[in-house]
Amino acid sequence: MFKSSTMVPCTGPPIGVGSALDDFQYVAGCVNDAGDRIRLMLAEENAFVPGDYIVNVQTYGMDKRWRETIAERFFQLTGFYYIYHFSRETALLGLSLLDRYLSTASVTGDECHLAALSCLNIAIKYCEYEQPRMCYFLSLANGQFEAKHMQMMEQRVLRSLGLRINQPTPSSFARAMLTYLNVTEDTMEEILESVQYLIELAACDYDISATQKPSSIALGSIISVINRVGAVDPEERA
């Protein structure tokens, strides 16, 4: 699944390579709306928690290792050493879309692989300004699938999701929550990077990502990082 292969050359500037601090500063600029943003996401997130679909839905022998392999590969593909690379938020959305799809349909190993590629493609189309050619995704499977297979699976995924692609992720919750934290820019950058790292670890863990709400993952990551960093003193809490 997601065998190593030569990436298809793509033109244009790197996509989705802004730092976590850049994203935070954008959200912080809308701090007056952060509370509304959090309330809206809280109201929506229940519809996007897939539950334990390996036990409840899958009947073709899927196990947690399938999901972990896909998650690790998604994050590998965000690396700068690939000609086309996308943001880690895009990888998180792709994984969430895959979890939601797999909670609605039992799949074989090949179908799971194809669904993962299709969910990644959907996430890239939604999040990134530029998209790679179809041959990029086909190369990730070393020619195992044809374009028509990808297109059919993408339509199947979209139908199963009811076309609901825009959904709250742990990262979006974390950025909104952290706008209320009064710390220096250097400290905030350290916190953001550490929180994002924990969120990505959680995304690779099926037991967490499939059963916990995005807000819970975000809040748990923030508390863990603040306790470790010890960055917030009583005066900064005001």
N, C-alpha and C positions, 0 to 999 in steps of 0.2 A: 504494500500500500504506500503510495507516494514514493516510488523508487527514485533513486538519484538519477538525474538526467541533465543534459546540457540545456540551459535555458535558452529560449528563443529570443534573439536580439530584439530590443524595443528601442524606439527613439523617443526623444523628449526628456525633460528634466525629471529628477527623482520625484516620486509621488509619495505623499504622506510621511515626510521625514521630519516634520516639526517636532520640537522637544515637548515633553510633558509640561514644562513651564510655559511655553508659548500657548498651549491649549488652556492652561489654567488662567493665564493673564487675560485671555479673551473672555473666559467665563467671569472672571473677577470684574471685568469692565461692565458686566451686567449684574453686579452684585445685588442691586435693588430687586432684581427678578429671581434671585437664587432661591428664595423661599417658595415662590410660585412654581419654579422649575422642579424643585424637589417634591412638592405636593402633587404636581401633575404626574411625575414619574412613579410616585408611590401608588397613585390611583391606577396606573396602567400595568405595573409590574406583575401582578398576580396572574394576568393572562399569558405571561411569557415564561412561567416556571414549568418545565416539561414533566418533572417527576421521574421516578425510577423506571424508565422505559425499557431497560434491559430485562427487568423482571416482568413488567406488566404488558409489554408489547412485542418485543423481539422473540421470534420463534426459530431462527436459523442459526443459533449458536453464537450470536454476538456476545462478546465479553468486554470488560472494561479496557482491555489492552487495545482493542480497535480504536476506541475513542481517544485514549492517551496518545497513540501513534499519530492520529490525525491532528490532535492539538499541537503536539511538538513540531510536526511538519509545517503547520500553518505559521507558527512563530518563527521557524527557521527561514521561511520564505520572505519575512519582513527584513532580512538582513541586507546591508549595503552591498555585499559581495554579489548579489544577484542583479542582473541588468535591469530587470523590473522588480521593484519592491514596493510594498504598500505599508500603510500604518498598522501599528499593533492594535489599534482600536478596530480596524477593519477585520483583523484576524479574530478578535473577540466577537464581533458581530457575526462573522461567518460560522464560528463554533456555536453560537446561540441559535442561529437559524437551523443548523444541522441538528442540534438537540431537539428543537421543536418539531422538525420534520420526522425524526426517528421516534418521536412520541406518538406519531399518527400512523406509521407504516412499518411493517416488519420487512427487513431487507437481508439479502445474502451479502457475503463479503464483497463481491464485485459491485453490487448495488450500493453498498455503503460507501465504497470508494468513489463511485460516480456521484452520489449525493453530496459527498464532501466537496468535490471539485465544483459542483453546481452551486452549492451554498457559498463557497468562496467567491465564485464569479458574481453572484447576486450581491454580496457584500461589497465587492470592489466597484460594481456599477453604482451602488448607492452612495458609497463614501468617497470615492476617489474622482479626481477631475479627469483623469485619463485612464483608459482601460487597455489591457493587452489584447492582442489578437487571440482568436479561439485556439490557434495552434500552441499558444503558451500553455493553456490548460491541458491540451492533449499530450504535450510533451511531458507533463508531470506524471502522466500514467504510462509513459513509454509506448504510446501508440495502442494501448489496450482498448481505447474507445474511439469512436468517430464523432464528428461534430453533431450529427443527428442525434446521437445518444445523449450528448450534453444538453442539447436544446430540448429534447423530450423530458429529461429529468428536471431541468430548470422549470419547465412549465408545471410539472407534477409538484415540485416543491412549492412554487408560488400558489398553486391552487390549495394545497394542504394548509398553507399559512394564511389563507384568505387575503393574500397580497399585503399583509401587515408586516412591513419590513422595519419601519422606524420603531425601535423599542429601546427602553432604558437598559444600559449596561452597567456593570459595577464601576467602570471608569467614569461614565457620565455622572453617576451618583457621587463618586469621590471628588470630582472636580467641583461640583456644586457645593458639597458639604465643606470642603476646605476653604471656600471663600470666606467663611466665618472665623478662620483661624488667623490670629494676628501675630505673624512672625516675620522675620527678615526674609528677603528674597532668596538668599543663599540657603537658609533653613527650609524655606518652602520647596525649593528645588530638590533638596535632599529628601524631604518627606514625600514629594510627588513621585520621585523615582522609586523609592522603596515601596510605596503603596502600590504603584503600578506593577512592580515585580511580584508582590504577594497576590495581586489580582490575577496575574498571568499564571502563577502557580496554581491558584484555585481553579482557573479555567482548564488546566490540564488534569485536574482531579475530578473524575466522574461523580463521585459521591457528593462533592460540594457543588459543582456547577449545575448538575441536573436537578438537585433537590432544594437548593438554597436560593432565596430571593437576591437579586442583584444588590439591593440596598443593604442587606445583611452582610454580604461579602465585602462591600465597600466599607461599611462601618467597622467591621472586624479588622480589616486591613489597616484602616486609619488608626484605630486604638492600639493595635499591635506595634505600629511604627512609632507613634508618639511615645508609648511606654518605653520603647527601646532607645529612641533618640534622646528622650528627656528634654525636648526642645521648648516645651511650653511652661513657663513659670507663671505664678499667680498674676503678675502684672500683665502678662501677654494675654491672659484669659479674659481680661476686661473688655 
